[in-house]
Amino acid sequence: MTDWIWDAAALVCIIGAAALSVAAALGLLRFPDALSRLHAATTPQIFGLLLVIAAIALDQRSWVTLLALIPVFVFQSLTAPVAAH
């Protein structure tokens, strides 16, 4: 694949993560109680982080970078839902 395809895929991932952040912000504003707001903040955070990590991996095109980012995703996906619960 050419370089611009990798860059376009990374851009799509970043735009998707931004859309999830906007959805989380709208959920924080619109949901009536605290538990619903916590759910609205946590779920898009995990998927948004996955998209940002994918964008970084696509941009850097390095296995070392990907292996360094995997623990970030694992620890964040383990701690964010527990903190919201």
C-alpha positions as CSV (number, residue, x, y, z in Angstrom):
1,M,0.0,0.0,0.0
2,T,1.2,3.5,-0.6
3,D,1.9,6.0,2.1
4,W,-1.2,8.1,1.5
5,I,-3.5,5.1,2.1
6,W,-1.9,4.5,5.5
7,D,-2.2,8.2,6.3
8,A,-5.9,8.2,5.2
9,A,-6.6,5.2,7.4
10,A,-5.0,6.9,10.4
11,L,-7.0,10.1,9.7
12,V,-10.3,8.0,9.6
13,C,-9.3,6.5,13.0
14,I,-8.7,10.0,14.5
15,I,-12.0,11.3,13.1
16,G,-13.8,8.3,14.5
17,A,-12.2,8.9,17.9
18,A,-13.2,12.5,17.8
19,A,-16.8,11.5,17.0
20,L,-16.8,9.2,20.0
21,S,-15.5,12.0,22.2
22,V,-18.4,14.2,21.0
23,A,-20.9,11.4,21.6
24,A,-19.5,11.1,25.2
25,A,-19.8,14.8,25.8
26,L,-23.4,14.8,24.5
27,G,-24.2,11.9,26.8
28,L,-22.7,13.7,29.8
29,L,-24.9,16.7,29.0
30,R,-28.1,14.9,28.1
31,F,-28.4,11.9,30.5
32,P,-30.4,12.5,33.6
33,D,-28.6,10.6,36.4
34,A,-25.0,10.1,37.5
35,L,-24.8,6.4,36.6
36,S,-26.0,7.0,33.1
37,R,-23.4,9.8,32.7
38,L,-20.6,7.5,33.9
39,H,-21.6,5.0,31.3
40,A,-21.7,7.6,28.6
41,A,-18.2,8.8,29.6
42,T,-16.6,5.3,29.9
43,T,-17.8,3.4,26.9
44,P,-16.7,5.8,24.1
45,Q,-13.4,6.4,26.0
46,I,-12.3,2.8,25.5
47,F,-13.3,2.7,21.8
48,G,-11.9,6.1,21.2
49,L,-8.6,5.1,22.8
50,L,-8.5,2.0,20.6
51,L,-9.0,4.1,17.5
52,V,-6.2,6.6,18.6
53,I,-3.9,3.7,19.2
54,A,-4.7,2.3,15.8
55,A,-4.0,5.7,14.2
56,I,-0.7,5.9,16.0
57,A,0.2,2.4,14.9
58,L,-0.8,3.2,11.3
59,D,1.2,6.4,11.3
60,Q,4.4,5.0,12.8
61,R,4.2,1.6,10.9
62,S,6.4,0.0,13.5
63,W,6.0,-3.2,15.5
64,V,7.9,-1.8,18.4
65,T,5.4,1.1,18.6
66,L,2.5,-1.3,18.4
67,L,3.9,-3.5,21.1
68,A,4.4,-0.4,23.3
69,L,0.8,0.7,22.8
70,I,-0.8,-2.6,23.6
71,P,-0.2,-2.4,27.4
72,V,-1.7,1.2,27.3
73,F,-4.9,-0.2,25.9
74,V,-5.0,-3.2,28.2
75,F,-4.5,-1.2,31.4
76,Q,-6.9,1.5,30.3
77,S,-9.6,-1.0,29.4
78,L,-9.2,-2.7,32.7
79,T,-9.2,0.4,34.9
80,A,-11.7,2.8,33.2
81,P,-14.8,0.5,33.6
82,V,-13.8,-0.4,37.2
83,A,-13.4,3.3,38.0
84,A,-16.8,4.1,36.5
85,H,-18.4,1.2,38.4
